[in-house]
Amino acid sequence: MPLAPEDRLPANLRPLKPERFGYEQARHLLWRAGFGGTPEQINTLASWGIERAVDYIVDFDKIEYPSPAADRFDPDIIRPLTPDEQRQLRIARQTQDEETVARFRLRDQQAKRDDRRQMRQIQQWWLTRMIESPRPLEEKLTLFWHGHFATSYRTIEDSYHMYLQNQLFRSHAAGNFGELLFQIIRDPAMLAYLDNDESRRDRPNENLARELMELFSLGVGNYTEMDIKEGARALTGYTFRDDEFVFLENNHDSGSKKILGKRGALDGDDFVTAILETRACSRFICTKLYRFFVKSVPAEWKDIPRESREVITDLASTMLRSRYEIRPVLRRLFLSEHFYHDQVMNEQVKSPVELVVGAVRSLHTPVRDLNILLEAMDLMGQNIFFPPSVKGWDGGRSWINTATLFVRQNILAFLLTGKKPVGYDSMADKQVYESEKLLSWLAETDPSAARDPQRVVDFLLRLTLGTAPPTARATLEEFVHDHGGALGRDMITALLLIITAMPEYQLC
């Protein structure tokens, strides 16, 4: 039976009528443009109305949030040998001075151990930012760009380069995609990850040129193998020294090239300019943004449902009109009726990061142990700074299988109760989760509601699941009745344990 017109997913970006923006829509906005919200945050955005709420989320740079000092992390754990050290090592090898060679080897091994330790500290630092930041869209976009321009510490083995790249994504989070693309071909982590640091005119490496078009900007079918070869020539000499980009003119191929129809003695910047002048670029980026913020769609353009194709095309036009600014695209999307449709809300599988960060932010649980949270995210398939390949994470339904679902439920129980997952020592985390404080907003607005089991159940379900199935409500009401009806801390925590074990909690 065909859907009634009002039930169909709109094939346009018609703005949502202001009167239709309420609690459910504000909750949806906070989850998709961030990592969920507390009852107070949801109700505040709902009371503001859609225009002010979206402005608050999208114009996050107006919200003060001091960035940690850049010198918090050591830039020199992994550093090249000085000319004098190179000379010492060369002489030691020539004279078979094994003691000196061994000293250099031990120094290198210690540096790698120290750097792995710092990489874990940087992971903890970013996870803390995602949990604490009053600018959730900034961190959500940093996560998006990390998956889009995917590089892994496993290959790079330089924690400070990973930190610098993370800061690059943050500084351009909702800024200009073109400017970010110009910076990516200068980023030490990316240059090392795709082997461009050793690309020379007599031996050009095609990795960066290929991925720059295939995965980062245009998509398959919008360039040729010759574009890759010529693009690789344009990128020769683009390398780095220590933590800084350098252009080695002697290694650069300055000859004439033809890339995406553009001719001349092209360099890397000309290559990026040619990409940005290709119409496929805006559509490719907007498809990635749509898939991340709205709903999962097939990889092939022809297989994407018409309604989504129309919206992506409209977003791409917005991007082109603003010369590749991201913020106008997101503002238009977050104001649209399409974004708040029933076929979009509560339909996306939470990524491991969204699951963990969202539980802490929306339920106000203790953070407990950052290492346990990071290890759980890894077991669930999302180890930040360690994406599985240059393609990033697949996302969507691939997050869920029997093994990851078990970890998901265990880590949520750990956050709620302090009981450590299987594999850790049995001593529970002693921090008390004051779950009853979730009801404070309800008690302030209507004291009697906070003492009414049915209304408390409804309040918790709206917060955690949005629109809950009737069976969920019946299960919780029966649990409260069977356990005496008292609505103290233990009861609220027990109810949250039941809710977070429901399949619907895996969605946002």
Secondary structure, 3 states (H helix, E strand, C coil): CCCCHHHCCCCCCCECCHHHCCHHHHHHHHHHCCCCCCHHHHHHHHHHCHHHHHHHHHCHHHCCCCCCCHHHCCCCCCCCCCHHHHHHHHHHHHCCCHHHHHHHHHHHHHHHHHHHHHHHHHHHHHHHHHHHCCCHHHHHHHHHHHHHCCCCHHHHCCHHHHHHHHHHHHHCCCCEHHHHHHHHCCCHHHHHHCCHHHCECCECCCHHHHHHHHCCCCCCCCCCHHHHHHHHHHCCCEEEECCEEEECHHHCCCCCEEECCEEECCCHHHHHHHHHCCCHHHHHHHHHHHHHHCCCCCCCHHHCCHHHHHHHHHHHHHHHHCCCECHHHHHHHHCECHHHCCCCCCCCECCHHHHHHHHHHHHCCCCCCHHHHHHHHHHCCCCCCCCCCCCCCCCHHHHCCHHHHHHHHHHHHHHHHCCCCCCCCCCCCCCCCCHHHHHHHHHHHCCCHHHCHHHHHHHHHHHHHCCCCHHHHHHHHHHHHHCCCCCCHHHHHHHHHHHHCCHHHHEC
